[in-house]
């Protein structure tokens, strides 16, 4: 499985952006049954889970992003999304996607920098 994240960049505090993660070299049926997650790693910190979505669409969020971020998925496209609103400087990190158990190889991630 290959995971490719995109959509990061420089965003002003209070702004929004949407991340995408496409899984390739995998069938739709395998992708669709997996719980998927978004993770982030800030400089000098360990990677942490940000949001999880089940195969049925139920979601769970880290307290730090609850009410601001929304995870979603399109199984037909083998893609998971992260809508990020009301961004704060502390959201600055490299964002990755993977299964909820981190069972696939990590992609390169996408950098999100929140700064004025």
Secondary structure, DSSP 8 states (H G I E B T S, - for coil): -EEEEE--EEE-TT--EEEEEEEESS-HHHHHHS-EEEEEE-TTS--EEEEEE-TT--EEE-TTTTTTEEEEEEGGGTEEEEEE-S--GGG-EEEEEEETT--S-----EEEEE--
